[in-house]
């Protein structure tokens, strides 16, 4: 088991709200093996718990930051109900002395910082990217506009007591062309898809194929690959 994921889960498991590991770590929790280095830890939290997770992290002494409109800058969140918490897709939780990035005060605003990623791989448990997702009733919302959903008991799985987003959800997310074509994402994207897609159970694969067909009615290159694994 990945040491950082175990540490993070021990740290957050008594938070009082649902969460799940996502990103490449989720796929490794499904496969039960390491695929590649990871730039950070990603956790999914539902919209209704935005303020709760920020308050939880602040009470633990961590700083919460949102991306600024200024290039390579972050804004420090000082209150759990800050508008930036309520409106952003994600926030960064940073432990004092974080080894992953360097923060430098930015002239002109006391709560704005320039940031520099100083390590390509997260080595210490001192950084979490918190990603906000939506749910309605018992459904995890993958794409609200196109009515792509997954029942909650299939959207969030467990490796022992560690919750993670299911592999078909993660493969749906990373099949977005923005991730597939990005110079930053595309290499690890291919590793994640090629390692995980052949291991999907039939029902999970069928859901993913249907979801991609709905999301990309003009076609998607990974649909053919997925059908080849049947």
N, C-alpha and C positions, 0 to 999 in steps of 0.2 A: 504494500500500500504506500502511495506517495506520502512522504513525511509532511509536506506542507498542507496537503488536503486533510490529513489526520489532525494536525495542529489547528487548522482553521475550523474544522467541524467541532472539535472540543471547545473552541473559543465561542462559537456562535450557537451551539445546539440548544442552549437554554434561553434563547432570545425571546421566545413566546410568539413567534409568527412563522409561517411557512417560508422555506428557502430551498434552493437546490443549486448544486454546482452545475455550471454550464461551460461552454467552450470546449477546448480539447480535453480538459480534465474529465468532463462528463463521459466522453467517448472511452477514455482509459478506465473509468470506473465500470463501464459496461463490459469492455473487453478483458478487464482485470490484468492489464499489462501496459507498460510505458510505450508510447508511440514516438515521441519526439520531445525536445525541450519546449518549455512554455514561458512566454514573456510575462505572464501574470496569472493570478487566480481570479476567476469570474464566478459570481454568484447571482442567481436570478431571485428576485423578490417581487411580490405582486404590488401593483399600484396602490392598493389600499393600505399597504404597510410602508409606504415611502417614509413618512415622518418617524415611524417606529424604528426602522433600521438606522436612520440617521441619528436619532436620539440614543439608541443602543450603542452605536460606535462612539459617539461623543462622550458618553458616560464612561466608556472604557479608555478614554484619553486619546483617541484617534482623531485626526483632522479629516474633514469632509470637504472635497473640492469638486467644483463643476467647471467644465471648459468655458473659457472666456471668449468674447468676440475678438480679442486680440490674439494674434498668432502665437502658438506655443506658450499660452498663458492659462493659468487656472485661477478661479475665484474661490476664496475660502468661504465656506458656509458657516455662519455663526448661529443660526437658529434652525431647528428641525422643520419649521413651517415656512422656510424661505421659498420664494416663488421659484427659484432655480431647482429646488428639490422636487417641487410639484410639477414641473414642466419638462425636465430633461429626460432623455432616454436612459442615461446612466450618470453615476457620480463615482468619484474615486475616494476610497478610504485609505488614509496614509498614516502609518504609525510614526511617531517622532523618531528621527534618526533613520528613516527608511533608506535601505541600501539600493533600492531599485531606481529611484529618481532623485534628482537634485532640484530643490526649490530655491529660487532667488527672488527677494522682494522686487517688485516692478515699480519704478518711479511713477508717481501720479495717483496711486490708489493703494491704501494701506492693506487691503485684503486681496490684492492681485499679485500673483507670483509667476515668473517665468519658470518653466520646467525643462529639465533635460533627463532623458532616460539614460542612465549610466551603466546599466547591465542589460544584456539581451535576454537573459534568463533570470527568473525570480529564484533566488537562493534562500532567502529568509522569509518568514511569515510576518511581513510588515506592509503589505499592500493588498487591497482587494478592489477589483472593479465591480461595482454593484449595478446590475442591469435590471430595469423595471419591465415587467411583463403584465399582461392583463388576463383576467379570468371572468367568466360569467357562470354562476351556479357551479356545476360540476365540470365545466369545460375550460381547458387552457386555450386561450385565443392565440392562434398562430398568425392569422391575417384576418382582421375584422372585416375589412372591405369585401373580401372574397369568401367570407364565411368558412374559413379553414380552421377547424378546431380539433382538439384531441381530448378525450375523457381524462380527467385528472389522474385516475389510477393507472393510466397508461402513459401519461405525460411525465410523471415524476416516479422514478424507480429508486431502488435502494441497493447499495452494496454494503451488506451488513446494516449499520445504522446511518450510513451516509447517503443523503438524498441527491439525486442528479437528474437532469433533464434527459429524457429517453433519447437513444441514438437517432431514431427517425426524425425527432424534432430538431436535433442539432444538425443533421444532414440536410434537412429542409432549409434551415437558416443559412448554412454556409453555401447552399446552392444558388443563393442570390448572386447574380452576375457581378455585383459590386465587390463581393468577396473573392469570386473566382478570378477576376481580372486584375485585382489590386496587386501591385508588386510586393507589398508587405504581407498579404494574406495568401497568395496563390500557391506557393510551394507547400506550406503546411496544410492548406485546404485540400490539396491533392492527396497528401499523406493520410489525412483524416478520412476522406471519402473512400479511398482505395483500400484502406485497412479495415474500415467498419462496414461498408456496404455489403460485402460478401457474407458477413456474420449475422445479418439481420434475420430474425425469424420471419416466416412467410407473411403473417398478418402485419407486422411492422413495415415490411418492404412494400406490401400492397397499399398501405396507407400513404407511404411516402410517394409512391408512383402517382396515386390519385391526387395528392396534394400538389405535386409539381405540375400535373396536367391542368389543374384548375388555375394555379398561379401563373402558368406560362402557356396559355392556349396556343401560342404560335410554335410551341415545341421547346424542349430543353435537352441538351446533350446528355444529361445524366439519366434521363428516363430509359433510353436504350440500354445503357450499362446496367441499370437496376433490373430490367426485364431479362437480361442475360444471366442473372444470378438465380433465376427461378428454377 
